[in-house]
Amino acid sequence: MALSKVGQIAMAVSDADEAERFYGEVLGLHKLYRFGELVFFDCDGVRLMLEGTTRQIYPGQGTCIYFSVKDIEAVTDKLKAKSVRFDGTPHLVTKMSDHELWMAFFRDPDGHLLALIEEKR
């Protein structure tokens, strides 16, 4: 037996309503459903479960969700227009033999680290 496909990622959030708006309206993820303080989004076959909680939120150190995009600059500009603050501009991370890897980092309302990633060919 070997594990290979991630089926769901869970993150605690301080406000399920705010997280639902940010991930759905700002980032444009497709909401699957909501059950109480649990909000589920589809990320191209991987479920993202956001759980509203009254506990203190400690954004995971070393944890980041990377969203694959085409045209990282255009997506960054669209998110900035929706008041998303980026840690910097999209930047080249490395050149591979057949493509370049670009990334841009930002945070959700609770401080969870998120990123855009593009493999430019």
Summary of the structure (lengths in Angstrom):
residues: 121
radius of gyration: 15.1
end to end distance: 34.4
largest distance: 47.5
contacts: 309
relative contact order: 0.20
helix: 17%
strand: 42%
